Amino acid sequence: MTNDVMDVSVENYLKAIYKIQMGSEGHVKTQGISEALKVSPAAVSDMLRKLSHKQYIQYAPYKGVLLTATGEALGRNIVRRHRVLELYLNKVLGFSWDQVHEEAERLEHAVSDKLIDRLEEVMGYPKFDPHGDPIPARDGKI
């Protein structure tokens, strides 16, 4: 999805929910999202309403949220962008592994999927980022 369609905040929420959901079984709690993004639970609740309206999540009162297929694909793609960028910054540009996160955080919202595909190709289709986390493939496989 192009970045002019989604704003940075939506992308950050989908990425956070995706990462939490992949690391657990079941619904993602508002508190977990709040902690991951360092925002208030009230701010999370507001954004969850927007994400639900856009059909990126399913909300179950008192249980939390689950990503829809669309929301999961978008969240996974943002994670993919971030991890490819981290690896490129580390392996090709020589940033230390503890510097790459903040740079990738800024860049993940600005680059195209075409650029990410090319970076991945140049690096030989890596499977893991510099921190050892798996990089989702373009087709969604991890």
ABEGO torsion letter per residue (X at the ends): XBAAABBAAAAAAAAAAAAAAAABBEBBBAAAAAAAAGBBAAAAAAAAAAAAAAGABBBBBGAEBBBBAAAAAAAAAAAAAAAAAAAAAAAAAGBBAAAAAAAAAAAAAABBAAAAAAAAAAAGGBABBAAGBBBBBAAGBX
